[in-house]
Amino acid sequence: MIGSKKEVKKNMLIEHTLLCNEAYLYFNCPLDWKTEYAIETKETVPASFGIQFKGLALSNKKKVVSDATFSRNGYFHLIEVDNIRGMADNKNKIESYVDVFPEVKNRLGLIPALFIFTSTEDRRRKFEGWMKQHNLRGEVKTFDEIK
C-alpha cells in the first residue's frame, strides 16, 4: 500500500511497536527520540564486601531499558509502553527506575521524567500509586487518552 518492497512479518512485538509509535506522535515526534535506551548505574560492590571470588568482579549495578527516550526543556523523558507485561514485572521495573533516576541526572544533567502509556484505568491507577510511592516525576496515560 505504501510502495515499500520490504515485507514485514507479524510477530508478538508488532502491537507494542505500534503503541510506541502512538507515544512518539503524542510527544510531537521528538528529533532525538531513541528506542530501547539502556541506563545503568555505576555502583560497584566495595572491596571490603566479605566473600571475594578470584576472577569474578562483584557488582550491584542497576540497569533498566526504557522503550524510548528524548530530551526537552531540561527534562530527560523516559517512555514505557505497557500492553501485556504482568503487573509484578511492571512494579519491578518501576523500582529499577528509582535506582537509575539519580544516574540520569548526574550523567546527562537533565531532570528525569517517566511517562507510562498503558491499556486500562486499573493499570493506570497502579502505576500512579507506585510512582507516587517512590516520588518519581512523570505521568501515566491510557492509550484511549492519547488517541
N, CA, C and O of each residue as an XYZ file, in Angstrom:
588
protein
N       0.801     -1.206      0.000
C       0.000      0.000      0.000
C       0.844      1.272      0.000
O       0.414      2.303     -0.517
N       2.043      1.202      0.578
C       2.860      2.416      0.654
C       4.040      2.379     -0.314
O       4.863      3.294     -0.319
N       4.129      1.352     -1.117
C       5.182      1.266     -2.114
C       6.491      0.675     -1.614
O       7.497      0.731     -2.321
N       6.501      0.119     -0.428
C       7.719     -0.481      0.114
C       7.917     -1.869     -0.464
O       6.952     -2.598     -0.695
N       9.168     -2.233     -0.696
C       9.498     -3.565     -1.198
C       9.814     -4.521     -0.040
O       9.897     -5.734     -0.236
N       9.987     -3.976      1.146
C      10.337     -4.777      2.322
C       9.079     -5.389      2.927
O       8.094     -4.692      3.171
N       9.119     -6.688      3.166
C       7.986     -7.371      3.779
C       8.185     -7.431      5.285
O       9.240     -7.846      5.764
N       7.180     -7.019      6.020
C       7.238     -7.042      7.474
C       6.348     -8.170      7.967
O       5.148     -8.198      7.697
N       6.954     -9.096      8.693
C       6.215    -10.232      9.243
C       5.553     -9.823     10.558
O       6.139     -9.086     11.351
N       4.357    -10.292     10.779
C       3.661    -10.026     12.035
C       4.292    -10.884     13.129
O       4.518    -12.079     12.940
N       4.572    -10.266     14.267
C       5.122    -11.013     15.391
C       4.504    -10.509     16.688
O       3.610     -9.663     16.674
N       4.988    -11.033     17.803
C       4.427    -10.678     19.113
C       4.656     -9.207     19.462
O       3.898     -8.635     20.246
N       5.677     -8.599     18.898
C       6.011     -7.227     19.262
C       5.336     -6.176     18.389
O       5.502     -4.981     18.636
N       4.585     -6.588     17.381
C       4.012     -5.608     16.460
C       3.074     -4.639     17.185
O       3.113     -3.436     16.927
N       2.233     -5.150     18.086
C       1.323     -4.266     18.816
C       2.106     -3.290     19.699
O       1.775     -2.106     19.773
N       3.138     -3.795     20.362
C       3.967     -2.939     21.212
C       4.639     -1.855     20.373
O       4.697     -0.698     20.789
N       5.139     -2.214     19.216
C       5.778     -1.254     18.320
C       4.794     -0.182     17.866
O       5.134      1.001     17.832
N       3.590     -0.586     17.522
C       2.576      0.384     17.095
C       2.194      1.320     18.246
O       1.958      2.509     18.030
N       2.134      0.785     19.459
C       1.817      1.619     20.612
C       2.967      2.593     20.923
O       2.725      3.718     21.359
N       4.199      2.165     20.701
C       5.344      3.090     20.850
C       5.229      4.225     19.842
O       5.556      5.372     20.147
N       4.762      3.897     18.636
C       4.559      4.932     17.623
C       3.499      5.933     18.075
O       3.620      7.127     17.800
N       2.461      5.458     18.767
C       1.430      6.358     19.311
C       2.058      7.338     20.305
O       1.738      8.527     20.302
N       2.955      6.827     21.155
C       3.632      7.694     22.129
C       4.503      8.713     21.407
O       4.544      9.880     21.797
N       5.196      8.284     20.364
C       6.038      9.178     19.570
C       5.204     10.322     18.989
O       5.621     11.480     19.030
N       4.059     10.006     18.464
C       3.173     11.033     17.912
C       2.620     11.934     19.016
O       2.481     13.141     18.820
N       2.306     11.355     20.169
C       1.786     12.129     21.297
C       2.761     13.241     21.699
O       2.340     14.342     22.056
N       4.054     12.951     21.640
C       5.072     13.938     22.016
C       5.524     14.785     20.824
O       6.573     15.426     20.886
N       4.753     14.792     19.757
C       5.043     15.608     18.565
C       6.373     15.267     17.901
O       7.117     16.156     17.488
N       6.659     13.987     17.803
C       7.809     13.468     17.030
C       9.143     14.109     17.407
O       9.735     14.805     16.582
N       9.628     13.894     18.616
C      10.908     14.494     19.026
C      12.057     14.085     18.098
O      12.136     12.934     17.669
N      12.929     15.021     17.799
C      14.048     14.752     16.890
C      15.069     13.786     17.489
O      15.699     13.021     16.760
N      15.237     13.818     18.823
C      16.231     12.953     19.456
C      15.614     11.692     20.077
O      16.181     11.126     21.012
N      14.487     11.258     19.579
C      13.794     10.048     20.045
C      14.694      8.845     19.828
O      15.158      8.606     18.714
N      14.941      8.090     20.884
C      15.734      6.859     20.797
C      14.920      5.720     21.395
O      14.297      5.882     22.444
N      14.923      4.584     20.738
C      14.202      3.420     21.250
C      15.163      2.475     21.961
O      16.363      2.456     21.686
N      14.607      1.694     22.881
C      15.371      0.695     23.647
C      16.643      1.309     24.232
O      17.751      0.849     23.954
N      16.468      2.349     25.040
C      17.581      3.076     25.626
C      17.935      2.472     26.986
O      17.093      2.409     27.882
N      19.184      2.028     27.135
C      19.633      1.404     28.385
C      20.302      2.435     29.285
O      21.100      3.255     28.832
N      19.959      2.377     30.565
C      20.562      3.237     31.583
C      21.091      2.316     32.673
O      20.386      1.421     33.139
N      22.336      2.542     33.073
C      22.962      1.680     34.065
C      23.663      2.536     35.102
O      24.317      3.523     34.765
N      23.525      2.159     36.361
C      24.224      2.878     37.420
C      25.687      2.457     37.414
O      26.054      1.444     36.818
N      26.507      3.242     38.080
C      27.933      2.933     38.127
C      28.357      2.391     39.487
O      29.548      2.361     39.796
N      27.409      1.969     40.291
C      27.720      1.461     41.619
C      28.415      0.102     41.520
O      28.036     -0.740     40.706
N      29.417     -0.097     42.341
C      30.066     -1.397     42.429
C      30.174     -1.792     43.885
O      30.106     -0.946     44.776
N      30.342     -3.071     44.121
C      30.468     -3.585     45.479
C      31.850     -3.222     46.009
O      32.848     -3.461     45.329
N      31.929     -2.648     47.212
C      33.234     -2.283     47.770
C      34.131     -3.515     47.965
O      33.642     -4.633     48.124
N      35.462     -3.285     47.949
C      36.426     -4.381     48.100
C      36.283     -5.082     49.440
O      36.631     -6.257     49.549
N      35.786     -4.407     50.454
C      35.639     -4.999     51.778
C      34.316     -5.741     51.930
O      33.833     -5.917     53.048
N      33.734     -6.171     50.833
C      32.408     -6.796     50.838
C      32.363     -8.091     51.636
O      31.294     -8.472     52.114
N      33.487     -8.777     51.795
C      33.463    -10.035     52.544
C      33.927    -11.160     51.641
O      35.130    -11.358     51.472
N      33.017    -11.887     51.069
C      33.373    -13.015     50.210
C      33.837    -12.492     48.854
O      33.116    -11.746     48.190
N      35.011    -12.875     48.458
C      35.550    -12.487     47.162
C      35.841    -13.754     46.355
O      36.258    -14.768     46.914
N      35.625    -13.695     45.076
C      35.882    -14.821     44.194
C      36.965    -14.423     43.216
O      36.886    -13.366     42.589
N      37.966    -15.256     43.083
C      39.073    -14.944     42.189
C      38.568    -14.855     40.752
O      37.915    -15.774     40.258
N      38.876    -13.745     40.087
C      38.488    -13.570     38.698
C      37.039    -13.161     38.494
O      36.581    -13.062     37.356
N      36.313    -12.923     39.577
C      34.909    -12.536     39.462
C      34.701    -11.196     40.139
O      34.885    -11.066     41.349
N      34.326    -10.221     39.372
C      34.062     -8.894     39.926
C      32.599     -8.822     40.337
O      31.702     -8.959     39.505
N      32.372     -8.609     41.611
C      31.002     -8.491     42.101
C      30.496     -7.079     41.867
O      31.240     -6.111     42.020
N      29.262     -6.967     41.505
C      28.714     -5.653     41.201
C      27.245     -5.605     41.596
O      26.530     -6.601     41.490
N      26.809     -4.450     42.048
C      25.391     -4.264     42.304
C      24.847     -3.182     41.378
O      23.962     -2.415     41.756
N      25.385     -3.129     40.161
C      24.906     -2.163     39.174
C      23.450     -2.447     38.856
O      23.018     -3.599     38.805
N      22.717     -1.391     38.646
C      21.310     -1.500     38.267
C      21.172     -1.045     36.828
O      21.807     -0.077     36.411
N      20.350     -1.739     36.078
C      20.162     -1.401     34.673
C      18.681     -1.474     34.340
O      17.968     -2.369     34.793
N      18.233     -0.516     33.540
C      16.865     -0.529     33.051
C      16.900     -0.104     31.582
O      17.672      0.771     31.192
N      16.053     -0.740     30.784
C      15.947     -0.397     29.366
C      14.553      0.179     29.147
O      13.546     -0.516     29.280
N      14.521      1.462     28.809
C      13.222      2.094     28.553
C      12.850      1.881     27.091
O      13.718      1.698     26.237
N      11.554      1.907     26.815
C      11.083      1.702     25.443
C      11.538      2.825     24.529
O      11.806      2.594     23.350
N      11.628      4.038     25.059
C      12.100      5.177     24.271
C      12.521      6.295     25.216
O      12.147      6.314     26.388
N      13.305      7.223     24.682
C      13.726      8.404     25.437
C      13.843      9.590     24.493
O      13.996      9.433     23.281
N      13.768     10.766     25.070
C      14.099     12.002     24.366
C      14.262     13.096     25.406
O      13.815     12.952     26.544
N      14.904     14.194     25.013
C      15.078     15.310     25.942
C      14.330     16.525     25.416
O      14.235     16.753     24.210
N      13.800     17.300     26.364
C      13.068     18.519     26.009
C      12.939     19.390     27.246
O      12.573     18.907     28.318
N      13.243     20.683     27.098
C      13.057     21.683     28.151
C      13.716     21.312     29.480
O      13.142     21.544     30.545
N      14.917     20.738     29.420
C      15.646     20.399     30.634
C      15.248     19.082     31.268
O      15.748     18.736     32.338
N      14.364     18.348     30.631
C      13.918     17.050     31.141
C      14.355     15.937     30.201
O      14.374     16.101     28.981
N      14.705     14.804     30.792
C      15.003     13.612     30.019
C      13.796     12.687     30.173
O      13.592     12.099     31.234
N      13.010     12.564     29.127
C      11.777     11.789     29.146
C      12.080     10.314     28.900
O      12.668      9.953     27.881
N      11.677      9.478     29.833
C      11.816      8.034     29.717
C      10.424      7.475     29.459
O       9.509      7.706     30.249
N      10.256      6.748     28.372
C       8.946      6.287     27.937
C       8.822      4.784     28.141
O       9.695      4.017     27.736
N       7.730      4.373     28.774
C       7.395      2.963     28.937
C       6.033      2.713     28.312
O       5.072      3.433     28.584
N       5.959      1.696     27.480
C       4.694      1.288     26.860
C       4.319     -0.048     27.456
O       5.044     -1.031     27.299
N       3.184     -0.089     28.142
C       2.719     -1.295     28.824
C       1.491     -1.826     28.115
O       0.441     -1.183     28.122
N       1.612     -2.998     27.499
C       0.409     -3.585     26.913
C       0.172     -5.019     27.357
O      -0.986     -5.417     27.481
N       1.213     -5.820     27.604
C       0.950     -7.208     28.005
C       1.796     -7.671     29.195
O       1.596     -8.784     29.683
N       2.710     -6.870     29.661
C       3.575     -7.290     30.767
C       2.756     -7.457     32.044
O       1.816     -6.703     32.290
N       3.117     -8.440     32.844
C       2.456     -8.658     34.122
C       2.727     -7.515     35.077
O       3.779     -6.881     35.005
N       1.787     -7.245     35.972
C       1.931     -6.109     36.880
C       3.065     -6.308     37.884
O       3.661     -5.325     38.325
N       3.377     -7.539     38.256
C       4.515     -7.770     39.152
C       5.809     -7.349     38.456
O       6.680     -6.748     39.085
N       5.943     -7.657     37.164
C       7.111     -7.227     36.396
C       7.137     -5.707     36.266
O       8.198     -5.088     36.351
N       5.966     -5.111     36.061
C       5.885     -3.655     35.956
C       6.342     -2.983     37.245
O       7.047     -1.975     37.210
N       5.943     -3.539     38.373
C       6.350     -2.976     39.662
C       7.864     -3.049     39.826
O       8.486     -2.102     40.306
N       8.458     -4.177     39.426
C       9.915     -4.316     39.497
C      10.607     -3.297     38.594
O      11.652     -2.754     38.951
N      10.024     -3.042     37.430
C      10.629     -2.080     36.512
C      10.575     -0.670     37.091
O      11.529      0.097     36.956
N       9.455     -0.325     37.739
C       9.348      0.981     38.401
C      10.447      1.108     39.454
O      11.087      2.154     39.562
N      10.664      0.050     40.227
C      11.710      0.076     41.252
C      13.099      0.215     40.627
O      13.988      0.822     41.224
N      13.289     -0.341     39.432
C      14.557     -0.162     38.721
C      14.749      1.296     38.326
O      15.862      1.819     38.386
N      13.662      1.953     37.920
C      13.752      3.368     37.582
C      14.149      4.201     38.792
O      14.879      5.183     38.655
N      13.677      3.820     39.974
C      14.050      4.531     41.204
C      15.568      4.516     41.353
O      16.170      5.523     41.726
N      16.180      3.378     41.063
C      17.628      3.240     41.207
C      18.409      4.042     40.169
O      19.494      4.537     40.476
N      17.889      4.182     38.950
C      18.665      4.831     37.888
C      18.357      6.319     37.699
O      19.106      7.009     37.009
N      17.281      6.825     38.291
C      16.957      8.252     38.133
C      18.129      9.164     38.533
O      18.435     10.101     37.795
N      18.797      8.922     39.680
C      19.925      9.795     40.038
C      21.049      9.734     38.991
O      21.716     10.740     38.745
N      21.259      8.580     38.384
C      22.291      8.434     37.358
C      21.971      9.285     36.134
O      22.869      9.881     35.538
N      20.701      9.343     35.760
C      20.288     10.166     34.618
C      20.619     11.626     34.890
O      21.181     12.318     34.041
N      20.266     12.078     36.076
C      20.519     13.489     36.424
C      22.014     13.786     36.467
O      22.452     14.826     35.976
N      22.801     12.882     37.050
C      24.246     13.095     37.171
C      24.947     13.012     35.816
O      25.803     13.843     35.511
N      24.595     12.026     35.007
C      25.290     11.798     33.738
C      24.887     12.806     32.671
O      25.740     13.325     31.952
N      23.594     13.084     32.566
C      23.101     13.928     31.481
C      22.859     15.376     31.893
O      22.755     16.258     31.041
N      22.769     15.619     33.190
C      22.479     16.970     33.657
C      21.036     17.381     33.400
O      20.715     18.569     33.427
N      20.175     16.417     33.153
C      18.753     16.678     32.901
C      17.915     16.032     33.991
O      18.338     15.055     34.609
N      16.740     16.569     34.224
C      15.825     16.006     35.215
C      15.060     14.866     34.565
O      14.401     15.071     33.546
N      15.134     13.656     35.141
C      14.419     12.528     34.549
C      12.913     12.603     34.822
O      12.483     13.007     35.902
N      12.133     12.209     33.829
C      10.675     12.147     33.974
C      10.203     10.884     33.266
O      10.539     10.647     32.106
N       9.427     10.082     33.970
C       8.936      8.811     33.443
C       7.513      8.971     32.937
O       6.637      9.439     33.665
N       7.285      8.583     31.693
C       5.953      8.623     31.084
C       5.562      7.206     30.722
O       6.248      6.528     29.956
N       4.438      6.768     31.289
C       3.968      5.406     31.056
C       2.652      5.463     30.293
O       1.743      6.216     30.643
N       2.571      4.670     29.266
C       1.350      4.534     28.481
C       0.854      3.114     28.680
O       1.590      2.152     28.460
N      -0.402      2.987     29.100
C      -0.941      1.674     29.429
C      -2.346      1.512     28.867
O      -2.903      2.439     28.279
N      -2.912      0.322     29.054
C      -4.157     -0.025     28.362
C      -5.439      0.242     29.153
O      -6.473      0.537     28.552
N      -5.399      0.148     30.473
C      -6.649      0.274     31.237
C      -6.504      1.264     32.388
O      -5.395      1.590     32.812
N      -7.637      1.731     32.881
C      -7.655      2.648     34.028
C      -7.104      1.978     35.283
O      -6.414      2.619     36.075
N      -7.402      0.699     35.468
C      -6.915     -0.023     36.643
C      -5.389     -0.072     36.644
O      -4.759      0.181     37.670
N      -4.806     -0.392     35.514
C      -3.348     -0.431     35.399
C      -2.775      0.978     35.600
O      -1.724      1.141     36.220
N      -3.453      1.971     35.085
C      -3.004      3.355     35.252
C      -2.948      3.727     36.727
O      -1.969      4.321     37.179
N      -3.988      3.382     37.480
C      -4.020      3.704     38.915
C      -2.872      3.019     39.663
O      -2.270      3.609     40.560
N      -2.575      1.776     39.290
C      -1.480      1.062     39.953
C      -0.138      1.739     39.662
O       0.671      1.942     40.567
N       0.085      2.081     38.410
C       1.330      2.780     38.055
C       1.442      4.102     38.796
O       2.502      4.426     39.330
N       0.356      4.868     38.832
C       0.380      6.160     39.527
C       0.692      5.976     41.007
O       1.427      6.774     41.589
N       0.145      4.942     41.612
C       0.420      4.667     43.019
C       1.889      4.353     43.260
O       2.488      4.856     44.211
N       2.465      3.527     42.406
C       3.892      3.179     42.555
C       4.775      4.392     42.332
O       5.755      4.590     43.050
N       4.436      5.205     41.339
C       5.250      6.393     41.073
C       5.170      7.374     42.238
O       6.173      7.978     42.617
N       3.987      7.529     42.800
C       3.820      8.419     43.952
C       4.570      7.865     45.169
O       5.214      8.617     45.901
N       4.482      6.565     45.377
C       5.158      5.908     46.496
C       6.668      6.141     46.446
O       7.305      6.336     47.482
N       7.233      6.120     45.249
C       8.681      6.281     45.083
C       9.084      7.707     44.703
O      10.254      7.980     44.435
N       8.100      8.612     44.684
C       8.355     10.019     44.380
C       9.041     10.207     43.016
O       9.997     10.971     42.887
N       8.533      9.498     42.014
C       9.055      9.612     40.653
C       8.261     10.656     39.884
O       7.030     10.647     39.897
N       8.967     11.548     39.221
C       8.345     12.573     38.388
C       7.861     11.918     37.099
O       8.558     11.079     36.530
N       6.674     12.296     36.638
C       6.175     11.794     35.361
C       4.662     11.717     35.308
O       3.966     12.283     36.150
N       4.163     11.006     34.304
C       2.729     10.860     34.091
C       2.407      9.448     33.619
O       3.255      8.735     33.082
N       1.159      9.073     33.838
C       0.657      7.813     33.311
C      -0.590      8.128     32.505
O      -1.498      8.809     32.983
N      -0.625      7.634     31.291
C      -1.770      7.856     30.399
C      -2.253      6.521     29.860
O      -1.470      5.585     29.697
N      -3.539      6.441     29.586
C      -4.047      5.276     28.862
C      -4.001      5.594     27.367
O      -3.987      6.760     26.973
N      -3.978      4.574     26.563
C      -3.923      4.786     25.120
C      -5.178      5.486     24.609
O      -5.126      6.205     23.611
N      -6.309      5.278     25.292
C      -7.533      5.961     24.902
C      -7.411      7.483     25.073
O      -8.020      8.248     24.325
N      -6.625      7.908     26.057
C      -6.436      9.337     26.311
C      -5.594     10.037     25.242
O      -5.740     11.241     25.030
N      -4.731      9.304     24.580
C      -3.809      9.966     23.648
C      -4.204      9.821     22.186
O      -3.561     10.399     21.310
N      -5.235      9.070     21.922
C      -5.643      8.886     20.514
C      -6.517     10.002     20.031
O      -6.943      9.998     18.876
